[in-house]
Amino acid sequence: MGQSGSAARCGSGGSDRAERINKELASIAEERGYAFGLGSQRAMHKHPIDMLEVALLADGVPMDKIYPLDLERAFKKLDAIKPHIDVWCTGGAQTTEMLQSGEVDMMPTWNARAQVVIDAGKPVEIVWNQGLYALEGWVVPKGAPKAELGKKFIKFCANAKRQAEFVSTLPYGPTNPKAYDYIPKERAKFLPTAPDNFKLLMQSNTEWWGKNKAQAIERFEAWLLA
């Protein structure tokens, strides 16, 4: 997984309802208006990355068959759920605010954004099933005059104890498995790379998005305006 941190796009919602309806991220994209007649408020991200995957998951595509994305199928599903999405959010801070205020009951968001609300004592729960994760890493440019210093810094960041200390402040998953030897179990359960959570996630295919991002964004933006 490299010298990096892992952030997960997971389902988040008010915990009193999450146990009943929030069994997977794809349930956000179900057009049936939520089970049990709860009249819940839903939000999705105003961007195709991850939202196209969510639509396909909701349409029954298995996680190991998501890529390459079937755009026709994804947008057909989005057509069905569009009337049932109450807010199209544009950034991480907004997702935190909406969960904090109770404006929405259910939404996909980055796990650390939801964790802020949980740590504040609000009745919010993270649901990992069918979540997506992505990796962020360090690089040293070829020919950099201080390349050796950069390599030492990366080695420092990859250290298990350093990664354990990092997640005590920001709950993105350590990529060094040995970091969990130093992370309290109560904290580990909120991290995307904890074994019980990680086995439920799928990795975002950055290679596919690198080749198709511009086309997908153009189509998604036109679809939102239609």
ZADO-392649 format. One line per 5 residues: number of its first residue (from 1); their letters; for each residue x, y, z of C-alpha. Coordinates in nm, 4 decimals. Example, Ala and Ser with C-alpha at 12.3 -4.5 7.8 and 13.67 -1.06 7.14 Angstrom:
<recs>
1) as) 1.2300,-0.4500,0.7800; 1.3670,-0.1060,0.7140 .
</recs>
This chain:
<recs>
1) mgqsg) 0.0000,0.0000,0.0000; 0.3039,0.2242,-0.0002; 0.4078,0.5012,0.2324; 0.0704,0.6637,0.2530; -0.2480,0.7208,0.4411 .
6) saarc) -0.5852,0.5753,0.3592; -0.9075,0.7752,0.3597; -1.2426,0.6068,0.3171; -1.5656,0.7320,0.1709; -1.8197,0.5639,0.3940 .
11) gsggs) -2.1859,0.5860,0.4771; -2.2697,0.8042,0.7746; -2.5935,0.8776,0.9483; -2.7848,0.9292,1.2677; -2.7226,0.6191,1.4751 .
16) draer) -3.0863,0.5654,1.5713; -3.1645,0.5022,1.2039; -2.8343,0.3672,1.0826; -2.8822,0.0289,1.2494; -3.2094,-0.0206,1.0650 .
21) inkel) -3.1428,0.1149,0.7183; -2.7753,0.1990,0.6793; -2.6367,-0.1482,0.6225; -2.4297,-0.0408,0.3244; -2.3199,0.2715,0.1412 .
26) asiae) -2.5383,0.1785,-0.1550; -2.8533,0.2205,0.0551; -2.8034,0.5955,0.0229; -2.8737,0.5547,-0.3457; -3.1867,0.3447,-0.3154 .
31) ergya) -3.4788,0.5244,-0.4752; -3.7451,0.3606,-0.2602; -3.7335,0.6448,-0.0084; -3.5893,0.4381,0.2799; -3.7416,0.1440,0.4508 .
36) fglgs) -3.9817,0.1772,0.7432; -4.1299,0.5031,0.6146; -3.8815,0.7141,0.8064; -3.8822,1.0025,0.5585; -3.5069,1.0393,0.6011 .
41) qramh) -3.3090,1.3198,0.4412; -3.0238,1.2147,0.2137; -2.7253,1.3897,0.0632; -2.4753,1.2941,-0.2043; -2.1572,1.4555,-0.3257 .
46) khpid) -2.1861,1.6901,-0.6219; -1.9117,1.5108,-0.8106; -1.8995,1.1890,-1.0140; -1.6039,1.0333,-0.8317; -1.7434,0.7748,-0.5878 .
51) mleva) -2.1034,0.8742,-0.6657; -2.1015,0.6747,-0.9898; -1.9679,0.3787,-0.7942; -2.2418,0.4253,-0.5331; -2.5064,0.4251,-0.8048 .
56) lladg) -2.3734,0.1014,-0.9525; -2.3538,-0.0631,-0.6113; -2.7151,0.0369,-0.5491; -2.8064,-0.1180,-0.8830; -2.6652,-0.4510,-0.7710 .
61) vpmdk) -2.3206,-0.4515,-0.9293; -2.0785,-0.6542,-0.7111; -1.7807,-0.4641,-0.5738; -1.5337,-0.6703,-0.7770; -1.7213,-0.5876,-1.0995 .
66) iypld) -1.7546,-0.2097,-1.0559; -1.4648,-0.1219,-1.2887; -1.4571,-0.0290,-1.5666; -1.7553,0.1879,-1.4766; -2.0645,0.1311,-1.6869 .
71) leraf) -2.1605,0.4967,-1.7314; -2.4910,0.4231,-1.9022; -2.6031,0.2014,-1.6161; -2.4736,0.4424,-1.3507; -2.6571,0.7423,-1.4944 .
76) kklda) -2.9736,0.5405,-1.5422; -2.9647,0.4610,-1.1710; -2.8882,0.8219,-1.0865; -3.1943,0.9267,-1.2887; -3.4067,0.7121,-1.0588 .
81) ikphi) -3.2615,0.8408,-0.7321; -3.2138,1.2077,-0.8230; -3.5601,1.3172,-0.6983; -3.4878,1.1599,-0.3580; -3.1597,1.3400,-0.2861 .
86) dvwct) -3.2225,1.6447,-0.0689; -2.8753,1.8027,-0.0796; -2.5896,1.7843,-0.3285; -2.2921,1.8758,-0.1110; -1.9757,2.0329,-0.2469 .
91) ggaqt) -1.7108,1.9731,0.0184; -1.6008,1.7895,0.3269; -1.6693,2.0745,0.5682; -2.0286,2.0883,0.4487; -2.0806,1.7184,0.5173 .
96) temlq) -1.9576,1.7649,0.8741; -2.1894,2.0608,0.9260; -2.4920,1.8724,0.7942; -2.4276,1.5723,1.0176; -2.3611,1.7990,1.3145 .
101) sgevd) -2.6860,1.9893,1.2690; -2.8971,1.6882,1.1784; -2.9891,1.8445,0.8446; -2.9478,1.5051,0.6805; -2.9841,1.1538,0.8148 .
106) mmptw) -2.7662,0.9690,0.5696; -2.4827,1.0547,0.3332; -2.1517,0.9347,0.1901; -1.8591,1.1230,0.3379; -1.4952,1.0839,0.4351 .
111) naraq) -1.4623,0.8920,0.7587; -1.2648,1.1658,0.9344; -1.5411,1.4172,0.8561; -1.7944,1.1937,1.0293; -1.5563,1.1166,1.3134 .
116) vvida) -1.5412,1.4832,1.4121; -1.9159,1.4714,1.4703; -1.8970,1.1427,1.6605; -1.6190,1.2779,1.8829; -1.8403,1.5783,1.9581 .
121) gkpve) -2.0953,1.3399,2.1071; -2.3548,1.3551,1.8307; -2.5630,1.0430,1.7516; -2.3840,0.9614,1.4264; -2.2561,0.6240,1.3120 .
126) ivwnq) -2.0089,0.5238,1.0421; -2.1110,0.2273,0.8275; -1.8182,0.0736,0.6430; -1.9922,-0.1854,0.4264; -1.9458,-0.1089,0.0536 .
131) glyal) -1.7346,0.1947,0.1344; -1.4588,0.3114,-0.0991; -1.1033,0.3916,-0.0044; -0.8217,0.5783,-0.1742; -0.4529,0.6138,-0.1018 .
136) egwvv) -0.2392,0.9221,-0.0591; 0.1358,0.8986,-0.0666; 0.4667,1.0793,-0.0566; 0.6950,1.1116,-0.3589; 1.0485,1.2373,-0.4096 .
141) pkgap) 1.0935,1.4098,-0.7484; 1.3705,1.2650,-0.9606; 1.6768,1.4821,-0.9410; 1.5611,1.6680,-0.6292; 1.8647,1.8252,-0.4566 .
146) kaelg) 1.7543,1.6937,-0.1165; 1.6271,1.3540,-0.2279; 1.8020,1.1660,0.0508; 1.6443,1.3923,0.3118; 1.3069,1.3325,0.1484 .
151) kkfik) 1.3568,0.9562,0.1674; 1.4387,0.9838,0.5364; 1.1207,1.1826,0.5897; 0.9124,0.9172,0.4108; 1.0750,0.6478,0.6231 .
156) fcana) 0.9840,0.8512,0.9321; 0.6217,0.8811,0.8149; 0.6017,0.5065,0.7498; 0.7147,0.4230,1.1018; 0.4473,0.2299,1.2909 .
161) krqae) 0.4672,0.4436,1.6044; 0.4528,0.7667,1.4042; 0.1455,0.6482,1.2137; -0.0196,0.5455,1.5398; 0.0439,0.8922,1.6792 .
166) fvstl) -0.0944,1.0549,1.3645; -0.4284,0.8734,1.3845; -0.4742,0.9861,1.7424; -0.5442,1.3283,1.5894; -0.6745,1.2531,1.2386 .
171) pygpt) -0.8484,0.9161,1.1933; -0.7288,0.8201,0.8477; -0.6015,0.4655,0.8295; -0.2348,0.3810,0.8800; -0.0825,0.1764,0.5992 .
176) npkay) 0.1766,0.0126,0.8209; -0.0109,-0.2800,0.9818; 0.2256,-0.2738,1.2786; 0.0835,0.0667,1.3727; -0.2152,-0.1154,1.5194 .
181) dyipk) 0.0150,-0.2575,1.7872; 0.0235,0.0959,1.9310; -0.3334,0.2105,1.8649; -0.5956,0.1608,2.1381; -0.8757,-0.0748,2.0307 .
186) erakf) -1.1340,0.1946,2.0954; -0.9607,0.4181,1.8416; -0.8803,0.1407,1.5942; -1.2468,0.0572,1.5391; -1.2923,0.3985,1.3747 .
191) lptap) -1.0079,0.3555,1.1228; -1.0610,0.2385,0.7626; -0.7593,0.0072,0.7552; -0.8539,-0.1743,1.0754; -0.9016,-0.5353,0.9593 .
196) dnfkl) -1.2712,-0.5579,1.0476; -1.3423,-0.2392,0.8499; -1.0966,-0.2810,0.5661; -1.2394,-0.6151,0.4556; -1.5697,-0.4389,0.3818 .
201) lmqsn) -1.4200,-0.1713,0.1539; -1.3293,-0.1495,-0.2120; -1.0453,0.0545,-0.3579; -1.1228,0.3420,-0.5900; -0.9644,0.2715,-0.9284 .
206) tewwg) -0.7495,0.5786,-0.9848; -0.6177,0.4409,-1.3132; -0.9711,0.4336,-1.4566; -1.0449,0.7812,-1.3231; -0.7202,0.9166,-1.4606 .
211) knkaq) -0.8296,0.8177,-1.8092; -1.1990,0.9057,-1.7816; -1.2294,1.1858,-1.5242; -1.2831,1.4745,-1.7662; -1.5519,1.2903,-1.9605 .
216) aierf) -1.7308,1.1767,-1.6434; -1.7288,1.5243,-1.4877; -1.8649,1.6850,-1.8039; -2.1469,1.4339,-1.8253; -2.2257,1.4524,-1.4522 .
221) eawll) -2.2465,1.8312,-1.4522; -2.4767,1.8267,-1.7552; -2.6895,1.5596,-1.5881; -2.7299,1.7688,-1.2723; -2.8594,2.0618,-1.4797 .
226) a) -3.0997,1.8516,-1.6846 .
</recs>
